[in-house]
Amino acid sequence: MPAISVLLPVYNAAHFIEKAITSILTQSMKNFEFIIINDGSTDSSGEILQKFAHKDIRIRLVQRPNKGLISTLNEGIALARSPFIARMDADDIALPNRLKCQYEYLSKHPETLALGSYIQLMDEYDEVYRTKRLPIGPHIQEALRWGSPLAHPSVMIRTEAMRKAGGYPSDFPAAEDYALWLRLLSLGKIDNLPDVLLSYRVHGTSVSHKHARQQRDSTLRAQALWIAGRLFDKELCRLSSPVLLATLNLPPQKVRGLLARMLALNPHVIGTTPEQDPEAQKWLPRILQGPMTPEIRKAMALYHLRAARAPELSTRDRLYHLGQCIYYSPHDFIGKVREFLRGRLQRC
């Protein structure tokens, strides 16, 4: 039995796929199976995958019509023969010791069900420009309120726990990983290693860029169910955001905090106008009606900082949003400026 099942879904990734596969095949730890599922690619991905499969017997290649990412991931979970599943994306690059480091940690810490790592961000030309340090240990729980504390393609998960949690829930498209982390948290611990083990590619065609609003909506619904302790309720998982919030009947203060965190959470600019972001226009009056708690002030600062990055924004509007960010939380504004400058220096 292989020690690890590496799961790689592929859809039209011909431009990056060779580097992603090579980074796994050249890992310092050799005892793994490599499950690659070609989800109906229409570019040359299939031919590239076939060539790799002929050269390395560890590759288990599945080529079939398109079914979507969540179905593909759950198919891979069903195929896995190992006690651990390591996720990988077709446009990222795993560092040489990634599998070894995560396998050794999970083997020594049976209470940990999912383990991610720090990542380094790179562009479409493989240029690394920033290290992203994700929360560790006791900071995971609070970080979950603000989005995913694990970088999905960096994660290794216990196969048994993943199956017990029901795999990736299809009711949370573009945030299926976030919903899974919340479910796993009810069964054990999730954590990150303070080591950079993955180069994560940031480009305009990635899922989180193309489906930013859908990702935010799915995250909102998953978090609302988590707060209510109803994340495994299949009927509730299918409800739209407004209906779900009305059905759960959460305390008004919790709803205000939830909506504020959702405005702050998405790292990709959705927009600032009612046409670009109609949800924000509905949520803002509700958020601002009530006491300005430290959490809401932080959320509003991060929201205005995100809004200031919107494309085609006038200089006047950009300065307005930056001013609002400073007004709500000077500490968070300064922290983000430092993070930005650090990334610029690393890029130079």
C-alpha positions, 0 to 999 in steps of 0.5 A: 500500500502506498503511504500517500495518495496525491490527488490532482484534478486537471481541467485545461491546464496544459500551460502549467501541468508539466511543472506541477506533475514533475514537482510531485514525481521528484519529491524526496519521499517516493512511496505514493500513488499519484491519482490524476483525473482529467476532467474533460479538458479540451486543450492538450492536457490529456496528451501531456498526462498520457505521456507522464503516465507511460513513464511512471507507474505511480500515476493512476490516470483517469480521463473522462468527460467533464463533471466539475471540480467537486465531483472530480475531487470526491471521485479521487477520494473514492479511488485513494488507497492510502491513509493520507490524501495530499491535494495538489492543483494543476498550476502550482509547484510542490517543494521537494520535501513537501510530502515528507514533512507533512507525512512525518508530522501527521504520523506523530500527531494522530489528533490532526486531521488536515495539515497545510503549510505556509506558501509562497505566491508566484505569478504566471511566469513562475516568479515568486513575489511573497511568502504567505504565513498562515495561522497555526495552532490556537489561531486556527479557530479565530482565523476560520471566522475570516476565511480559509486558514488553509491553502487548499492545494497545500493540504494533506488530509487523513483519508478516513476523516475525509470520508467520515466528513462526507468528502467535499460538500457540493452545496458550497461551490468555490468554497467546498474546501472551507466547508470541509475544514469546518466539518473536519473541525468537529472531528479533530484538529486542523493545522499548518506547518510553519514551513513553505512547502508549496508555490501557489500560482496567482493568475486571473483564470484561477477559480477564486478570481473567476468565481469570487462572488460565488466563493463569498456566498458559499463561505457565508452559508457555510459559516452561518451553519457552523455558527448554528451548529448545523453544518451537516444538515443537508436540507439547510445546506441547499438554502440560499443565503437570505433564506438560510439566515432567516431560517437559522434566526441567529442573534442580530449581533452575530449576523452583523459580524458575519456579514461584515466578515464576508465583506472583508474576507475576499482577497480578490476585488469584486467591485464597488458599485451596486452593479458589481457588488449588490450584496455589499449595498444590502449588507452595509446599512445592516452592518452599520446599524448597531455598536461598532465592536472591534471585530466590525471595525476591523472588518470595515477597515479591510472592506474599504481596503479591498474597495480601494483596490477596485479597477477603474476607480477614480483617485478621489474614490480610492483616497476615500476608501483608504481614509475610511480604512484608516478611520475604522482601524489604523492598526489593520491599515498599517499592517496591510501596508507593511505586508504590501511593502514586504511583498514588493521588496521580496519581488525586487 
